[in-house]
């Protein structure tokens, strides 16, 4: 069997890194040949979200378009076309329709509510969010990240498999709880798209700063951030330091809004904190309520006062931080590890091979 993976991003993009690339060694071990075809190159990705460089961005985009349309001819050599999120960032699903017309079996994989409309005016029209539902119908199999998407979308395609966004526990090792920071380090790791979620816990951090001495570290986010009255550390995210960044925290936080976007996503930061044995306090919404058993392997917070109370417990008690963190690690090993979910990923490919 040969599979052509059509991806939006290079390895630096977390969604295809965790939804696709980490499974590739398992495919190779089982005699499946594959090729990755990201739309955006590493060079393009590095400048994509930065200001300026407009002419270079345009040149990169034109090259990306040419390479993507070349994939139409390349697909002839493959049995399955695996599309993660979308084949092309704008317009109707022309490539997906061409792949289907060519008789290719299509696997459509995604996480998050990519079906929600974004942007305004011309940009929204170019993105054409309605193509998502056509892609569901065009696909031979669909892979989603949680049961909410399964239940919501089964009417469009009954062949849906749930595979949560998983983590390599051999790579994300448990932190050394014997090593402590000079001050308690509470941390948040994310991108510019999720940075606004921190607004809901700013008053919490300000209130806690009146009683406790701690640093709040923001890794990623795309810009420098400060909160009055809170000791905030800003650090740029890099792929090379990803695991170490999680291991360096004493407590992880994951605030989310209570909306459709949160319901549809795998709260993957919760899983990453847990994987390295860092206790997490997260909003009591969506998938967090499926992953976290409140007070056992993490804490759920539904109000500002709950955020204050539960963060206070962890700040005051190093033993509790270790106990909660290790129980979180056990949860990841049992349900959200690469070891557990790689066979499910492989099974989807083999189901199409047998058809």
C-alpha positions as CSV (number, residue, x, y, z in Angstrom):
1,X,0.0,0.0,0.0
2,X,1.2,3.5,-0.8
3,X,-0.2,6.7,0.8
4,X,0.2,10.3,-0.2
5,X,-0.2,12.6,2.7
6,X,-1.5,16.1,1.8
7,X,-0.8,18.4,4.7
8,X,-1.1,22.2,5.2
9,X,2.1,22.7,7.3
10,X,5.7,21.4,7.6
11,X,6.9,19.6,10.7
12,X,6.8,22.9,12.7
13,X,3.0,22.8,12.5
14,X,1.8,21.0,15.6
15,X,-1.4,19.6,14.1
16,X,0.1,17.5,11.4
17,X,3.2,16.7,13.6
18,X,0.9,15.0,16.1
19,X,-2.0,13.9,13.9
20,X,0.2,12.4,11.1
21,X,3.9,12.5,11.3
22,X,4.5,10.7,14.6
23,X,2.5,7.7,13.2
24,X,4.7,7.3,10.1
25,X,7.3,4.9,11.6
26,X,4.4,2.5,12.5
27,X,3.3,2.5,8.8
28,X,6.8,1.8,7.7
29,X,7.1,-1.1,10.1
30,X,3.9,-2.6,8.6
31,X,5.1,-2.3,5.0
32,X,3.2,0.8,4.0
33,X,5.0,3.3,1.8
34,X,4.2,7.0,2.2
35,X,5.1,10.5,1.1
36,X,4.5,13.8,2.8
37,X,3.4,16.8,0.8
38,X,3.0,19.9,3.0
39,X,1.6,23.0,1.3
40,X,3.7,25.4,3.3
41,X,7.4,24.9,3.4
42,X,9.6,25.4,6.5
43,X,10.9,28.6,5.1
44,X,7.5,29.9,4.4
45,X,6.2,28.8,7.8
46,X,9.0,30.8,9.7
47,X,7.8,34.1,8.2
48,X,4.1,33.3,7.7
49,X,2.9,34.9,10.9
50,X,5.4,37.7,11.1
51,X,4.9,41.2,9.9
52,X,6.4,42.4,6.6
53,X,8.2,40.2,4.0
54,X,5.1,40.5,1.7
55,X,6.9,40.0,-1.6
56,X,8.7,36.9,-0.2
57,X,5.5,35.6,1.2
58,X,3.8,36.0,-2.2
59,X,6.7,34.2,-3.9
60,X,6.4,31.4,-1.4
61,X,2.7,31.2,-1.9
62,X,3.0,30.9,-5.7
63,X,5.6,28.2,-5.4
64,X,3.4,26.3,-2.9
65,X,0.4,26.5,-5.3
66,X,2.5,25.1,-8.1
67,X,3.7,22.2,-6.0
68,X,0.2,21.4,-4.7
69,X,-1.3,21.2,-8.2
70,X,1.6,18.9,-9.2
71,X,0.3,16.6,-6.5
72,X,-2.7,15.9,-8.7
73,X,-0.4,14.0,-11.1
74,X,1.7,12.5,-8.3
75,X,-1.5,11.0,-6.7
76,X,-1.6,8.5,-9.6
77,X,1.2,6.5,-8.0
78,X,-0.6,6.1,-4.7
79,X,-3.5,4.0,-3.4
80,X,-4.8,6.4,-0.7
81,X,-4.8,10.1,-0.5
82,X,-4.7,11.2,3.2
83,X,-5.8,14.8,3.6
84,X,-5.1,16.5,6.9
85,X,-7.4,19.5,7.3
86,X,-7.5,20.6,3.6
87,X,-5.7,20.2,0.4
88,X,-5.7,23.9,-0.5
89,X,-6.3,26.9,1.7
90,X,-8.7,28.8,-0.5
91,X,-11.7,28.1,-2.7
92,X,-13.8,25.0,-3.2
93,X,-12.4,21.5,-2.7
94,X,-11.3,21.1,-6.3
95,X,-8.3,18.9,-5.5
96,X,-10.4,16.7,-3.3
97,X,-12.9,16.3,-6.1
98,X,-10.2,15.5,-8.6
99,X,-8.7,12.9,-6.3
100,X,-12.1,11.2,-6.0
101,X,-12.7,11.5,-9.8
102,X,-9.4,9.7,-10.2
103,X,-10.8,6.8,-8.1
104,X,-8.5,7.5,-5.1
105,X,-9.6,6.4,-1.6
106,X,-9.6,9.6,0.5
107,X,-9.0,9.7,4.3
108,X,-10.0,13.1,5.8
109,X,-8.4,13.9,9.1
110,X,-8.8,16.9,11.3
111,X,-9.1,18.2,14.9
112,X,-10.8,21.3,16.2
113,X,-13.9,23.0,14.7
114,X,-12.4,23.8,11.3
115,X,-16.0,24.0,10.0
116,X,-16.6,27.3,11.9
117,X,-16.6,30.4,9.7
118,X,-13.6,32.7,10.2
119,X,-12.7,36.1,8.9
120,X,-14.9,38.6,7.2
121,X,-15.9,39.7,3.7
122,X,-13.6,38.6,0.9
123,X,-11.3,36.5,3.1
124,X,-14.3,34.5,4.4
125,X,-15.5,34.0,0.9
126,X,-12.1,32.8,-0.2
127,X,-11.8,30.3,2.7
128,X,-15.2,28.8,1.7
129,X,-16.0,27.1,5.0
130,X,-18.8,25.1,3.4
131,X,-16.3,23.0,1.5
132,X,-15.7,21.1,4.8
133,X,-19.0,19.3,4.5
134,X,-18.4,18.3,0.9
135,X,-15.0,16.9,2.0
136,X,-16.8,14.8,4.5
137,X,-19.0,13.3,1.8
138,X,-16.1,12.8,-0.6
139,X,-14.0,10.8,1.8
140,X,-13.8,7.1,2.2
141,X,-12.9,7.4,5.8
142,X,-12.8,10.3,8.3
143,X,-10.7,10.5,11.4
144,X,-11.7,12.9,14.2
145,X,-10.2,13.7,17.6
146,X,-13.2,13.2,19.9
147,X,-16.7,11.8,20.4
148,X,-18.3,15.3,20.1
149,X,-17.2,15.5,16.4
150,X,-18.2,11.9,15.9
151,X,-21.7,12.5,17.1
152,X,-22.1,15.8,15.3
153,X,-20.8,14.8,11.9
154,X,-21.9,11.1,11.5
155,X,-24.9,12.3,9.4
156,X,-22.5,13.4,6.7
157,X,-20.3,10.3,6.7
158,X,-20.9,7.2,8.7
159,X,-17.3,6.0,8.4
160,X,-15.8,8.1,11.2
161,X,-13.1,6.8,13.5
162,X,-12.1,8.6,16.7
163,X,-8.4,8.9,17.4
164,X,-7.5,11.5,20.0
165,X,-4.5,13.6,19.4
166,X,-1.9,11.5,21.0
167,X,1.6,11.9,22.5
168,X,4.8,9.9,22.4
169,X,5.4,9.1,26.0
170,X,9.0,7.9,25.2
171,X,9.7,11.5,24.1
172,X,7.6,13.4,26.7
173,X,9.2,11.9,29.8
174,X,8.2,12.7,33.4
175,X,10.0,15.7,34.8
176,X,12.3,15.3,37.8
177,X,10.2,16.3,40.7
178,X,13.2,16.5,43.0
179,X,14.4,19.6,41.1
180,X,12.5,22.8,42.0
181,X,12.5,26.3,40.7
182,X,13.6,29.2,42.9
183,X,10.0,30.4,42.7
184,X,6.9,28.4,41.8
185,X,6.6,28.5,38.0
186,X,3.1,28.5,36.6
187,X,3.1,28.2,32.8
188,X,1.0,28.4,29.7
189,X,2.2,27.2,26.3
190,X,0.4,28.2,23.1
191,X,0.2,30.2,19.9
192,X,-1.1,33.6,18.9
193,X,-4.5,32.1,18.1
194,X,-5.0,30.8,21.6
195,X,-3.3,33.7,23.5
196,X,-6.6,35.5,24.0
197,X,-7.8,32.6,26.2
198,X,-5.5,33.9,28.9
199,X,-7.6,36.9,29.5
200,X,-10.1,34.9,31.6
201,X,-7.4,34.1,34.3
202,X,-5.6,37.4,34.5
203,X,-7.7,38.5,37.5
204,X,-6.9,35.1,39.1
205,X,-3.2,35.5,38.7
206,X,-3.4,39.1,40.0
207,X,-5.2,37.9,43.1
208,X,-2.8,35.0,43.7
209,X,0.2,37.4,43.4
210,X,-1.0,39.3,46.4
211,X,-0.5,36.1,48.5
212,X,2.1,34.0,46.8
213,X,5.4,34.6,45.1
214,X,5.5,32.9,41.7
215,X,6.4,33.5,38.1
216,X,3.9,33.1,35.3
217,X,5.6,31.9,32.1
218,X,4.2,32.4,28.7
219,X,5.8,30.2,26.0
220,X,4.8,31.1,22.5
221,X,1.9,33.5,22.1
222,X,3.6,35.4,19.3
223,X,4.2,38.6,21.3
224,X,5.4,39.9,24.6
225,X,2.7,40.0,27.3
226,X,2.5,41.6,30.7
227,X,-0.1,41.6,33.4
228,X,-0.1,44.4,36.0
229,X,0.9,43.0,39.4
230,X,2.1,39.6,38.0
231,X,5.7,38.5,37.4
232,X,5.4,37.4,33.8
233,X,8.2,35.7,31.8
234,X,7.9,35.6,28.0
235,X,9.8,33.0,26.0
236,X,9.7,32.2,22.3
237,X,8.6,28.7,21.4
238,X,11.0,26.4,19.5
239,X,10.5,22.8,18.4
240,X,13.9,21.9,19.9
241,X,12.9,23.0,23.4
242,X,9.3,21.8,23.3
243,X,9.6,19.0,25.8
244,X,12.0,20.8,28.1
245,X,9.5,23.7,28.3
246,X,6.8,21.5,29.6
247,X,9.1,19.7,32.0
248,X,10.4,23.1,33.4
249,X,7.0,24.0,34.8
250,X,5.6,23.4,38.3
251,X,2.0,23.9,37.3
252,X,0.3,24.2,33.9
253,X,-2.8,26.1,33.1
254,X,-5.2,25.7,30.2
255,X,-8.1,28.2,30.1
256,X,-10.6,27.8,27.4
257,X,-13.9,29.5,26.5
258,X,-17.2,27.5,26.8
259,X,-18.1,27.5,23.1
260,X,-18.3,25.3,20.0
261,X,-14.6,25.8,19.3
262,X,-13.6,24.3,22.7
263,X,-16.2,21.5,22.5
264,X,-14.7,20.3,19.2
265,X,-11.0,20.3,20.1
266,X,-8.8,17.8,21.8
267,X,-7.5,19.9,24.7
268,X,-4.0,18.8,23.8
269,X,-2.1,21.1,26.1
270,X,-3.8,19.3,29.0
271,X,-2.4,16.0,27.6
272,X,1.1,17.5,27.2
273,X,1.2,18.8,30.8
274,X,0.0,15.4,32.1
275,X,2.5,13.5,29.9
276,X,5.5,15.1,31.7
277,X,3.9,14.8,35.2
278,X,3.1,18.5,35.5
279,X,-0.2,19.1,37.4
280,X,-2.7,21.0,35.3
281,X,-5.6,23.3,36.2
282,X,-8.0,23.7,33.2
283,X,-11.3,25.2,32.3
284,X,-14.2,22.8,33.0
285,X,-15.3,22.7,29.4
286,X,-15.3,20.2,26.4
287,X,-12.7,17.5,26.3
288,X,-11.1,18.6,29.6
289,X,-14.0,17.1,31.4
290,X,-13.4,13.8,29.7
291,X,-9.6,13.8,30.4
292,X,-9.5,15.3,33.9
293,X,-10.9,13.6,37.0
294,X,-11.1,16.7,39.3
295,X,-8.7,16.4,42.2
296,X,-7.3,13.0,41.0
297,X,-5.2,13.6,37.9
298,X,-5.7,17.3,37.5
299,X,-8.1,20.1,38.5
300,X,-11.1,21.6,36.7
301,X,-12.1,25.2,37.2
302,X,-15.5,26.6,36.3
303,X,-15.2,30.0,37.9
304,X,-12.6,32.6,39.0
305,X,-12.8,31.5,42.6
306,X,-12.3,27.8,41.6
307,X,-9.2,28.8,39.7
308,X,-7.9,30.6,42.7
309,X,-8.7,27.8,45.1
310,X,-7.2,25.0,43.0
311,X,-4.1,26.9,42.0
312,X,-3.6,27.8,45.7
313,X,-3.7,24.1,46.7
314,X,-0.9,23.3,44.2
315,X,1.2,26.3,45.0
316,X,1.2,25.4,48.7
317,X,1.8,21.6,48.4
318,X,4.8,20.2,46.5
319,X,3.6,16.6,47.4
320,X,0.2,17.3,45.9
321,X,1.8,18.6,42.8
322,X,3.8,15.4,42.4
323,X,0.9,13.1,43.2
324,X,-1.5,14.8,40.7
325,X,1.2,15.0,38.1
326,X,2.0,11.3,38.2
327,X,-1.6,10.4,38.1
328,X,-2.0,12.6,35.0
329,X,0.9,10.7,33.4
330,X,-0.8,7.4,34.1
331,X,-3.9,8.7,32.4
332,X,-1.9,9.6,29.3
333,X,-0.2,6.3,29.2
334,X,-3.5,4.4,29.3
335,X,-5.6,6.5,26.9
336,X,-3.7,9.2,25.0
337,X,-0.3,7.7,24.2
338,X,1.1,6.9,20.8
339,X,1.5,3.3,21.9
340,X,-2.2,3.0,22.5
341,X,-3.5,4.9,19.4
342,X,-1.0,4.0,16.7
343,X,-2.7,0.6,16.1
344,X,-6.0,2.5,15.6
345,X,-4.4,4.7,13.0
346,X,-2.9,1.7,11.2
347,X,-6.3,0.0,11.2
348,X,-8.0,2.8,9.3
349,X,-5.4,2.4,6.5
350,X,-5.8,-1.4,6.5
351,X,-9.6,-1.2,6.3
352,X,-9.3,0.8,3.1
353,X,-6.7,-1.7,1.7
354,X,-9.1,-4.5,2.2
355,X,-12.0,-2.9,0.3
